[in-house]
Amino acid sequence: MHHWLDSPTGRYLLDWEQQRCDEAVADVFGYHSLQLGLPMLQGLRANRMPHRWLALESGAEAAAWAGAAPAQDWPAQAVLEASALPFAEASLDLLVLPHTLERTPDPHGALREVARVLVPEGRVVICGINPASWWGMQSALSPRSARLPDVRSAIGYWRLRDWLRLLALDVQAVEFGCHRPAVQSAQWHQRWGWMDALGERAWPILGGVYCVVAVKRVPGMRLLEPAWRQRQQTAAAAAP
């Protein structure tokens, strides 16, 4: 997927996801935030938490990113596995998962780890390719095409929403985007630009990519007062 992001369609996807992440994390407050994977996307740049970390999912990815020019402004601090995060329970305020669930062999286990390490009312931002879209149709017709990454491991929005509900992660916002078809030519990519405005009005759910913001909900408690503090109910007067 990293090589595909250098194509016109890949840069188009990165631009859309960068805008969505900037909007989603700008007003999230706390102390600790983490982005797991896809260092080309700076998902935490608009956030103001004092501790913002970038973690990659393999040593090869970390070595390649360390030698890249943008890595000086956005260095990677750790190599982690999404389904086994080395953090204490309820220790992170914000997580950004850009296409992380698509590239891990255990996406449901990764979501369980997200629910475990998030503090109550903590947020997670998930970006993924929508298999029920024009891009999914293109990939199904030509699975080995270089215009799109392999979407066979992509997780649909409705499936992802069910997983989040089982883990007490409430979907707060969702956006679909990238309605242009995947083409290799930058000129043809610009010519299909009119489909973005049309797709947002006519078929927004068929966008090639989605961005989901979920909040960890923890059931509250009700304190029981001592029995001597409870007022005795006065008997109702008999009706004449």
C-alpha positions as CSV (number, residue, x, y, z in Angstrom):
1,M,0.0,0.0,0.0
2,H,2.9,2.4,0.6
3,H,4.0,2.2,-3.0
4,W,0.4,2.7,-4.2
5,L,0.2,5.9,-2.2
6,D,2.7,7.5,-4.6
7,S,0.1,7.3,-7.4
8,P,-2.4,10.0,-8.2
9,T,-5.2,8.1,-6.6
10,G,-3.1,7.4,-3.5
11,R,-2.2,11.1,-3.1
12,Y,-5.9,11.9,-3.6
13,L,-6.8,9.5,-0.7
14,L,-4.0,10.9,1.6
15,D,-5.2,14.5,1.1
16,W,-8.8,13.5,1.9
17,E,-7.9,11.5,5.0
18,Q,-5.5,14.3,6.2
19,Q,-8.3,16.8,6.2
20,R,-10.7,14.4,8.0
21,C,-8.1,13.5,10.7
22,D,-7.2,17.2,11.3
23,E,-10.9,17.9,11.9
24,A,-11.4,14.9,14.1
25,V,-8.5,15.3,16.5
26,A,-8.3,19.1,16.7
27,D,-10.6,19.4,19.7
28,V,-9.7,16.2,21.5
29,F,-8.0,16.9,24.8
30,G,-5.9,14.8,27.1
31,Y,-2.2,13.8,27.6
32,H,-1.3,10.8,25.5
33,S,-2.1,10.0,21.9
34,L,-0.9,7.4,19.4
35,Q,-1.0,6.8,15.7
36,L,-0.4,3.2,14.6
37,G,0.9,2.8,11.1
38,L,0.9,4.7,7.8
39,P,3.5,7.4,8.6
40,M,2.8,9.3,5.4
41,L,-0.4,10.5,7.0
42,Q,0.2,12.8,10.0
43,G,-3.0,12.1,11.8
44,L,-2.0,13.9,15.0
45,R,-0.5,17.1,13.6
46,A,-3.6,19.1,14.5
47,N,-3.9,17.8,18.0
48,R,-2.4,19.7,21.0
49,M,-1.7,16.9,23.5
50,P,1.8,17.0,25.1
51,H,2.6,13.4,24.2
52,R,2.0,12.4,20.6
53,W,3.6,9.2,19.3
54,L,3.9,7.4,16.0
55,A,4.3,3.6,16.1
56,L,4.9,1.4,13.0
57,E,3.9,-2.2,12.6
58,S,7.1,-3.8,11.3
59,G,10.9,-3.2,11.5
60,A,11.2,-2.9,7.7
61,E,8.6,-0.2,7.6
62,A,10.4,1.6,10.4
63,A,13.8,1.4,8.6
64,A,12.3,2.7,5.4
65,W,10.6,5.6,7.1
66,A,13.8,6.5,9.1
67,G,15.6,7.0,5.8
68,A,12.9,9.2,4.3
69,A,13.1,13.0,4.3
70,P,9.8,13.7,6.1
71,A,10.8,11.4,8.9
72,Q,12.8,14.3,10.5
73,D,9.5,16.1,11.3
74,W,7.5,13.0,12.1
75,P,9.8,10.3,13.6
76,A,8.6,6.9,14.6
77,Q,9.1,6.0,18.3
78,A,8.2,2.3,18.4
79,V,7.4,-0.8,16.5
80,L,4.2,-2.4,17.8
81,E,1.7,-5.1,17.0
82,A,-1.9,-3.8,16.8
83,S,-3.3,-6.8,18.5
84,A,-0.9,-6.6,21.5
85,L,-0.4,-3.0,22.5
86,P,2.2,-2.6,25.4
87,F,0.2,0.0,27.3
88,A,-1.7,-0.2,30.6
89,E,-5.4,-0.3,30.7
90,A,-7.1,3.1,30.3
91,S,-3.8,4.9,29.6
92,L,-4.4,6.6,26.1
93,D,-6.7,9.5,25.3
94,L,-6.6,9.2,21.5
95,L,-5.7,6.6,18.9
96,V,-5.5,7.0,15.1
97,L,-5.7,3.9,13.0
98,P,-5.1,4.8,9.3
99,H,-5.8,1.5,7.4
100,T,-4.4,-0.4,10.4
101,L,-7.2,-2.9,10.6
102,E,-6.8,-3.8,7.0
103,R,-3.2,-4.8,7.4
104,T,-3.3,-6.7,10.6
105,P,-4.1,-10.5,10.6
106,D,-6.4,-10.0,13.7
107,P,-8.5,-6.8,13.2
108,H,-11.0,-7.8,15.9
109,G,-8.2,-8.4,18.4
110,A,-6.7,-5.0,17.5
111,L,-10.1,-3.3,18.3
112,R,-10.2,-5.2,21.6
113,E,-6.8,-3.7,22.4
114,V,-8.0,-0.2,21.4
115,A,-11.0,-0.6,23.8
116,R,-8.7,-1.7,26.6
117,V,-6.1,1.0,26.4
118,L,-8.5,3.9,25.9
119,V,-9.6,6.0,28.8
120,P,-13.3,6.5,29.4
121,E,-14.6,9.0,26.9
122,G,-11.4,8.5,24.9
123,R,-11.6,8.6,21.1
124,V,-10.4,6.5,18.2
125,V,-10.2,7.6,14.6
126,I,-10.3,4.7,12.0
127,C,-9.7,5.2,8.3
128,G,-10.3,2.3,5.9
129,I,-11.2,1.5,2.3
130,N,-14.9,0.9,1.7
131,P,-15.4,-2.4,-0.2
132,A,-19.0,-1.4,-1.0
133,S,-17.9,1.4,-3.3
134,W,-16.7,2.1,-6.9
135,W,-13.2,1.3,-5.8
136,G,-14.3,-2.1,-4.4
137,M,-16.1,-2.8,-7.7
138,Q,-13.0,-1.9,-9.7
139,S,-10.8,-4.1,-7.5
140,A,-13.2,-7.0,-7.9
141,L,-13.2,-6.7,-11.7
142,S,-9.4,-6.4,-11.9
143,P,-7.9,-7.8,-8.6
144,R,-4.3,-7.5,-9.8
145,S,-4.6,-4.0,-11.1
146,A,-1.9,-1.5,-10.0
147,R,-4.6,1.3,-9.8
148,L,-5.8,0.0,-6.4
149,P,-4.4,-1.9,-3.4
150,D,-5.8,-5.3,-2.6
151,V,-9.2,-4.6,-0.9
152,R,-10.0,-8.3,-0.2
153,S,-9.0,-7.6,3.5
154,A,-11.0,-4.3,3.7
155,I,-13.6,-4.1,6.4
156,G,-17.0,-2.6,5.5
157,Y,-18.4,0.2,7.6
158,W,-21.5,-1.8,8.8
159,R,-19.3,-4.6,9.9
160,L,-16.9,-2.3,11.7
161,R,-19.8,-0.5,13.4
162,D,-21.1,-3.8,14.8
163,W,-17.6,-4.6,16.2
164,L,-17.4,-1.2,17.8
165,R,-20.8,-1.6,19.5
166,L,-19.8,-4.9,20.9
167,L,-16.7,-3.2,22.5
168,A,-18.8,-0.3,24.0
169,L,-17.3,2.1,21.4
170,D,-20.0,4.5,20.3
171,V,-19.7,5.8,16.7
172,Q,-19.8,9.6,17.0
173,A,-19.2,10.6,13.4
174,V,-18.6,8.9,10.0
175,E,-17.7,10.4,6.6
176,F,-17.3,8.8,3.2
177,G,-15.2,10.3,0.5
178,C,-13.0,9.8,-2.6
179,H,-15.8,9.3,-5.2
180,R,-13.5,9.6,-8.2
181,P,-12.6,6.3,-10.0
182,A,-9.1,5.0,-9.6
183,V,-7.0,5.9,-12.6
184,Q,-3.2,5.9,-13.1
185,S,-3.1,9.2,-15.2
186,A,-3.0,12.4,-13.2
187,Q,-4.7,14.2,-16.1
188,W,-7.7,11.8,-16.1
189,H,-7.8,12.0,-12.3
190,Q,-8.3,15.8,-12.6
191,R,-11.0,15.3,-15.2
192,W,-13.0,13.1,-12.9
193,G,-13.0,15.8,-10.2
194,W,-16.7,16.7,-10.7
195,M,-17.7,13.3,-9.2
196,D,-16.7,14.4,-5.7
197,A,-19.5,17.0,-5.4
198,L,-22.0,14.8,-7.1
199,G,-21.1,11.7,-5.0
200,E,-21.4,13.6,-1.7
201,R,-25.0,14.6,-2.7
202,A,-26.2,11.5,-4.6
203,W,-24.4,8.5,-3.2
204,P,-22.3,9.5,-0.2
205,I,-22.1,5.9,1.2
206,L,-20.4,4.7,-2.0
207,G,-17.2,6.7,-1.3
208,G,-14.0,4.8,-1.8
209,V,-12.8,5.4,1.8
210,Y,-14.4,6.2,5.2
211,C,-13.3,7.9,8.4
212,V,-15.0,6.8,11.6
213,V,-14.7,8.6,15.0
214,A,-15.7,6.4,18.0
215,V,-15.9,7.2,21.7
216,K,-15.4,4.7,24.6
217,R,-18.5,4.7,26.8
218,V,-18.3,3.4,30.3
219,P,-21.6,2.9,32.2
220,G,-21.9,5.2,35.1
221,M,-22.9,4.4,38.7
222,R,-25.5,5.6,41.2
223,L,-24.5,6.1,44.8
224,L,-26.8,4.7,47.3
225,E,-27.4,6.9,50.3
226,P,-27.7,5.6,53.9
227,A,-31.2,4.6,54.9
228,W,-31.4,7.3,57.7
229,R,-31.0,10.0,55.0
230,Q,-34.0,8.9,53.1
231,R,-37.1,10.9,53.8
232,Q,-40.1,8.9,54.9
233,Q,-43.0,9.3,52.5
234,T,-46.0,10.8,54.1
235,A,-49.2,8.9,53.8
236,A,-51.6,10.4,51.3
237,A,-54.8,11.9,52.9
238,A,-57.9,9.9,52.3
239,A,-60.2,11.4,49.7
240,P,-63.5,12.7,51.2
